[in-house]
Amino acid sequence: MSESGSGSPARRTAAVGAAVVVLAALALVVVLPKASPLGSGVRAVGPAGVAAPLPEGAGTAQRLAAVQKVLDARGAAVRRDDAQAWARTQTAQAKAPVFSRLAALPFVRWAYTPSSPTTSTDDLVVLPVRLTMRFAGETADASWLETVTLRRTGGAWKVVSEVSRGERAALWELGTLRVVTGTRSLVIGIDSPTSTLRRYAATADRVVPQVTAMWGRGWSRYAVVIVPRTVGQLARALGRTAASLDGYAAVTTAEGGIVAGAHTAERVWVNTPAMADLSALGRQVVLRHEMTHVATYAPEHPDAPLWLVEGVAEWMGYRGSGIPLAVATGDLLDAVRRGRTVAPLPDDAAFAGASVDLAYESAHLACALIVERYGAADLVALYRAVVLDGQDVATAFESVTGDPLASLEKDWRSRARSLAS
């Protein structure tokens, strides 16, 4: 299920021997246009939140400066949880985010950066904007594209509409929001009970240091997990159909434009009904897989070879779980027993369609063999060289291990036959 602008799709596998069904996860990147400078949208402004009247016939630049003051005031209102200040920037019947939902979220940044207006008259401005956001605990910004429409009424500019652009629905458009904060996590529920959110926070708090122990400290070391109540809500959040998410346990997204030299906020979205079918161990495997994607910035590298991206996440997801490799790769071994030819290092196309399970398990086995033969540090070094630095796989493998890539494929075939026997 590969698609333009996306990372790697997921698969479903059964770890029957451990009495757990594990649904490993989809790493999906939603790429927005390159970010613009933040400009004045991050300044703190006074509580009034409306522009002074403009003289008749004022030019576009002066008009847009007045509009920016309104946007600045809206940003300050969100950061300060000031519902009255927010209300003063818009008309009574404005089509805009419900402030009580915004107030439920721990924003430390909410800033509007406008593009050229599509309409600009003395009394009406229609303005495409980039909304830049950050939650407390995050180390990178998220961004969102909106259209804001403002009218000049009673001598002041006010928002009459603030709506999302694109196929995805904004978090605050999906339902009632609740938040649970862990020691290393922020869990946001959409129409979800607090008890469920606490369980996810506890699991995320366990998983984050486990991923850090493998990957190192060079990442946020913080999990933002979003828990919609229904698959329909998840589908709206991702701009997908509910049917396309059947059997997928979680999705990792990069929430904004990919800019060279900078990271964007990454978040894990849970398919709650699918995760509800898992044991506590299964949910931990899934979240460890997902947090590996976050730590390794996988959604920010949609062109990286999926066998390495997903293989590393699968290996890390199962690491320390007590689930044997032969169980975690059960579908693959069944195929080997039946005499089916399976690629040791599957190409990206294999991670879509009917053979997606085999692709994930093939990649998992390949990465497990690298760890067994060379050590976890070399697997991490290979990932960094290929995914983060853009090196050719064969060249990077030989540089890291001293062996040709063909030796890994040979070992894979031998080990697959051994496990299947």
C-alpha positions in Angstrom: 0.0 0.0 0.0 2.6 2.5 -1.1 1.5 5.9 -2.1 3.0 9.2 -3.2 4.4 11.3 -0.4 4.1 8.4 2.1 6.5 6.2 4.0 6.1 2.6 4.7 2.8 0.7 5.1 2.3 -1.9 7.8 1.4 -5.5 8.1 -0.3 -7.9 10.5 1.4 -10.9 12.0 0.4 -13.4 14.6 2.8 -14.3 17.4 0.7 -17.3 18.4 3.3 -18.9 20.7 3.3 -15.9 22.9 -0.5 -15.8 23.0 -0.5 -12.4 21.4 -1.5 -11.0 18.1 0.9 -8.2 17.0 -0.2 -5.7 14.5 2.9 -3.8 13.5 2.6 -0.3 12.3 2.3 2.0 9.4 4.9 4.8 9.0 3.1 7.4 7.0 4.5 10.8 6.2 2.2 13.6 5.2 4.4 16.1 3.4 3.3 19.7 3.4 5.0 22.5 1.5 8.3 23.9 2.7 7.9 25.9 5.9 8.0 29.7 5.8 9.7 31.9 8.5 7.6 32.2 11.6 7.5 35.9 11.4 5.5 37.8 14.0 3.1 35.0 14.8 5.1 33.9 17.8 5.1 37.3 19.5 3.1 37.8 22.7 0.6 40.6 22.1 -1.9 42.5 24.2 -5.3 41.1 25.0 -7.4 43.4 22.8 -6.9 41.2 19.7 -8.5 43.5 17.1 -7.0 46.0 14.8 -7.6 49.7 14.9 -9.9 51.1 12.2 -8.2 51.6 8.8 -8.6 54.7 6.8 -10.7 54.3 3.7 -8.7 53.1 0.7 -5.8 51.7 2.7 -3.3 49.7 0.7 -2.9 46.0 0.8 0.3 46.1 2.9 -1.4 48.1 5.6 -4.5 45.9 5.5 -2.5 42.8 5.9 -0.5 44.3 8.8 -3.8 44.9 10.5 -4.9 41.3 9.8 -1.6 39.9 11.1 -2.3 41.6 14.4 -5.6 39.7 14.7 -3.8 36.4 13.9 -1.1 37.3 16.5 -3.8 37.8 19.1 -5.4 34.5 18.3 -2.0 32.7 18.7 -1.5 34.5 22.1 -5.0 33.5 23.2 -4.3 29.8 22.5 -1.0 29.9 24.3 -2.5 31.6 27.3 -5.8 29.5 27.3 -7.7 32.8 27.1 -11.1 32.0 25.7 -12.3 35.6 25.9 -9.3 36.9 23.9 -9.9 34.3 21.3 -13.6 35.3 21.1 -12.7 39.0 20.6 -10.8 38.1 17.4 -13.8 36.6 15.6 -17.5 37.1 14.9 -20.1 35.4 17.1 -21.0 32.9 14.4 -17.5 32.3 13.1 -16.7 28.9 11.6 -13.5 28.3 13.6 -11.9 25.8 16.0 -13.8 25.2 19.2 -11.7 26.9 21.8 -12.5 24.4 24.6 -10.8 21.7 22.5 -7.7 23.9 21.9 -7.6 24.7 25.6 -7.4 20.9 26.4 -4.1 20.7 24.6 -0.8 21.8 26.1 0.3 24.2 23.4 3.5 26.2 23.9 3.4 27.5 20.3 0.5 28.5 18.0 1.5 30.9 15.3 0.1 31.9 11.9 2.3 32.6 8.9 0.3 34.0 6.0 0.8 33.5 2.3 -0.4 35.9 -0.4 -4.1 36.5 0.0 -6.5 35.0 -2.5 -8.8 37.9 -1.9 -8.0 41.3 -0.4 -10.4 44.2 -0.5 -11.2 47.0 1.9 -13.7 44.8 3.8 -12.6 41.2 3.1 -9.4 39.2 3.2 -9.1 35.5 2.4 -5.7 34.3 3.6 -3.9 30.9 3.2 -1.8 30.4 6.3 0.6 28.0 7.8 -0.3 27.3 11.4 2.8 26.3 13.4 2.3 24.4 16.7 4.2 22.7 19.4 3.1 20.8 22.5 4.9 21.0 25.8 7.5 18.3 25.8 8.1 18.3 22.0 11.4 19.4 20.5 10.1 20.2 17.0 7.2 22.1 15.5 4.2 20.7 13.7 2.6 22.7 11.0 -0.9 22.7 9.5 -2.4 24.5 6.4 -5.5 26.6 6.8 -7.5 29.2 5.1 -8.6 32.2 7.3 -11.3 34.6 6.1 -11.6 38.0 7.9 -14.1 40.8 7.4 -13.8 44.4 8.6 -16.9 45.1 10.6 -17.5 48.0 12.9 -14.1 49.4 12.0 -12.2 46.2 13.1 -11.0 43.1 11.4 -12.5 39.8 12.7 -12.2 36.2 11.7 -15.4 34.8 10.1 -13.8 31.4 9.1 -10.8 29.4 10.0 -10.8 26.0 8.3 -8.2 23.3 7.4 -6.9 22.8 3.9 -6.2 19.3 2.5 -7.6 15.9 3.0 -6.8 15.5 6.7 -9.0 16.6 9.6 -7.4 18.6 12.4 -7.1 17.0 15.8 -9.5 19.5 17.3 -12.1 18.7 14.6 -12.5 15.1 15.6 -14.2 15.1 19.0 -13.8 15.8 22.7 -10.1 15.9 23.7 -8.5 14.6 26.9 -4.9 14.6 27.8 -2.7 12.4 30.1 0.9 13.3 30.6 3.4 10.6 31.5 7.1 11.0 32.5 8.2 10.6 28.8 4.9 10.9 27.0 1.9 12.9 26.1 -1.2 10.9 25.3 -4.2 12.7 23.7 -7.5 10.9 23.5 -10.4 11.7 21.1 -13.6 10.7 22.8 -11.5 8.1 24.7 -11.7 7.4 28.5 -8.9 8.6 30.7 -8.3 5.1 31.9 -7.3 4.0 28.4 -5.0 7.0 28.0 -3.2 6.2 31.2 -2.5 2.7 30.0 -0.9 4.1 26.8 1.1 6.6 28.8 2.5 3.8 31.0 3.4 1.8 28.0 5.0 4.7 26.2 7.0 5.6 29.3 8.5 2.1 29.4 9.2 2.0 25.6 11.0 5.4 25.2 14.1 4.5 27.3 14.2 1.1 25.6 14.5 2.7 22.2 17.0 5.2 23.5 19.2 2.4 24.7 19.4 1.1 21.2 19.4 4.3 19.1 21.1 6.7 21.5 20.0 10.1 23.0 20.0 12.0 19.7 16.2 12.3 19.4 13.4 13.9 21.4 13.0 10.9 23.8 9.4 11.8 24.1 6.3 10.1 22.8 3.2 11.9 21.6 0.5 9.3 21.2 -3.0 10.1 19.9 -5.8 7.7 20.7 -9.0 8.1 18.7 -12.0 6.1 19.8 -13.0 4.9 16.4 -11.4 3.9 13.1 -13.5 6.5 11.4 -11.8 9.2 13.5 -8.4 7.8 12.7 -9.3 7.7 9.0 -10.4 11.4 9.0 -7.2 12.4 10.8 -5.0 10.7 8.2 -7.1 11.6 5.1 -7.7 7.9 4.4 -10.7 5.6 4.3 -11.6 3.4 7.3 -11.3 0.3 5.1 -7.7 1.1 4.2 -6.8 1.0 7.9 -8.3 -2.4 8.6 -5.7 -4.5 10.5 -3.3 -1.7 11.1 -2.5 -1.0 14.7 -0.8 2.3 14.6 0.5 5.0 12.3 3.5 7.3 12.7 3.3 10.7 11.0 5.6 13.6 10.4 3.4 16.6 11.1 4.6 19.2 8.7 6.8 20.0 5.8 10.2 18.4 5.6 13.0 21.0 5.7 16.7 20.3 5.3 18.5 20.6 8.5 15.4 20.6 10.7 13.1 18.0 12.2 9.3 18.1 12.4 7.1 16.9 15.1 6.3 13.2 14.8 3.3 11.6 16.4 1.9 8.1 16.8 -1.8 7.5 16.0 -3.4 4.5 17.5 -6.0 2.3 15.8 -7.9 1.8 19.1 -10.2 -1.1 18.0 -7.2 -3.0 16.6 -5.0 -2.4 19.6 -7.9 -3.5 21.9 -7.5 -7.0 20.5 -3.9 -7.2 21.7 -2.4 -8.3 25.0 -0.4 -5.8 27.0 2.8 -7.3 25.5 1.4 -6.9 22.0 0.7 -3.2 22.6 4.2 -2.8 23.9 5.7 -4.4 20.8 3.6 -2.1 18.6 4.6 1.1 20.4 8.2 0.1 20.5 8.1 -0.4 16.8 6.5 3.0 16.4 8.8 4.8 18.7 11.7 3.4 16.7 10.3 5.2 13.7 10.1 8.4 15.7 13.6 8.0 17.1 15.1 7.3 13.6 13.1 10.0 11.9 11.7 7.4 9.5 8.7 9.4 8.3 11.1 12.2 7.3 12.9 9.9 4.9 10.1 8.5 2.6 12.7 7.4 -0.1 14.7 5.2 2.2 14.6 1.4 1.5 11.7 -0.1 3.4 13.4 -3.4 4.2 15.8 -1.5 6.4 13.4 1.1 7.8 10.8 -1.6 8.7 13.2 -4.3 9.5 14.9 -2.2 12.2 11.6 -1.2 13.7 10.4 -4.8 13.7 13.6 -6.0 15.3 13.4 -3.3 17.9 9.7 -3.9 18.5 10.3 -7.6 19.3 13.5 -7.0 21.2 13.2 -8.1 24.8 9.6 -9.3 24.3 10.5 -13.0 24.8 8.8 -13.8 21.5 11.1 -16.2 19.5 12.3 -15.1 16.1 10.6 -18.2 14.6 7.3 -17.1 16.0 7.7 -13.5 15.0 8.5 -14.6 11.4 5.9 -17.4 11.3 4.3 -16.5 8.0 7.7 -16.3 6.3 8.7 -19.7 7.6 5.4 -21.2 6.4 6.1 -19.8 2.9 9.6 -21.3 3.0 8.2 -24.7 4.0 5.8 -24.6 1.0 8.7 -23.9 -1.3 7.8 -20.3 -2.1 10.6 -18.0 -3.2 10.9 -15.0 -0.9 13.3 -12.1 -1.3 15.8 -11.8 1.6 15.8 -8.0 1.1 12.4 -7.2 -0.3 12.0 -4.1 -2.6 9.6 -1.4 -1.7 6.8 -2.7 -3.9 6.7 -5.9 -1.7 5.5 -3.8 1.2 2.1 -3.4 -0.5 -0.6 -5.9 -1.4 -1.0 -9.5 -0.5 2.6 -10.2 0.4 3.1 -7.4 2.9 3.4 -9.8 5.8 6.3 -11.7 4.1 8.0 -8.4 3.3 8.0 -7.3 7.0 9.1 -10.7 8.2 11.9 -10.9 5.6 13.1 -7.5 6.6 12.9 -8.5 10.3 14.9 -11.6 9.8 17.6 -9.7 7.8 18.0 -7.2 10.6 18.0 -9.8 13.3 20.9 -11.6 11.4 22.9 -8.4 11.2 22.6 -8.0 15.0 23.5 -11.7 15.5 26.5 -11.6 13.3 27.9 -8.1 13.7 26.0 -6.6 16.7 23.3 -4.0 17.3 25.8 -1.1 16.9 26.5 -2.1 13.3 22.8 -2.3 12.5 22.3 1.2 13.9 25.4 2.4 11.9 24.0 0.8 8.7 20.7 2.5 9.2 22.3 5.9 9.8 24.5 5.5 6.7 21.7 4.5 4.4 18.6 6.3 5.7 20.0 9.5 7.3 23.1 9.9 5.1 21.7 8.6 1.8 24.4 6.1 1.1 23.9 3.1 -1.3 22.9 0.0 0.7 25.6 -2.3 -0.7 28.3 0.2 -0.2 27.2 1.1 3.3 26.9 -2.5 4.3 30.4 -3.4 3.2 31.8 -0.3 4.8 30.1 -1.0 8.2 30.6 -4.8 8.3 33.5 -5.5 6.0 31.4 -8.1 4.1 29.5 -7.9 0.8 25.8 -7.5 0.9 25.5 -10.8 -0.8 26.8 -12.5 2.3 23.7 -11.2 4.2 21.4 -12.6 1.6 23.2 -16.0 1.8 22.9 -16.1 5.6 19.2 -15.1 5.3 18.4 -18.1 3.0 20.4 -20.5 5.3 18.7 -19.2 8.5 15.2 -19.2 6.9 15.6 -22.9 5.9 17.0 -23.7 9.4 14.1 -22.0 11.2 11.6 -23.6 8.9 12.8 -27.1 9.3 
